[in-house]
């Protein structure tokens, strides 16, 4: 899987380096695949400042440092939820860009009731840039969904950086 994402990660790295900008990542249903992919190339410290896998309320509280009521009315695997996380990870890590993915990979019931196979990736950047992309696979295949969600989130980031 990482081998498949490696060429895309290298393109993203080149785009960030060319801009002299940094990225922070909040992996959700992707389980760390976003960060791992971006770290496959040497010298990732040039553009990658960190992030984390947000797979519990405790992880969310620690990584984003937002009050619980900031999420009021939001559901996981939605654009508003992913966007809030992208902003928070960017700001808390002092990065120029934030990438967050929130989804339901399947194999078990999602806490917010999101259907299996749904993911939303959000990208926030300098000058108020914000972008979200919904991915729906219609599948309950946990591993295939994790891979599809990682590809879609990285593509959203690459598209944002290429604009």
Secondary structure, DSSP 8 states (H G I E B T S, - for coil): -HHHHHHHHHHHHHHHHHHT--EEEEESTTTTHHHHHHTSSTTGGGTEEEEEE--SHHHHHHHH---GGGGTT--SSSHHHHHHHHHHHHHHHT-SEEEEEEEE-SSS--TT---TTEEEEEEE-GGG-EEEEEEE-----HHHHHHHHHHHHHHHHHHHHH-
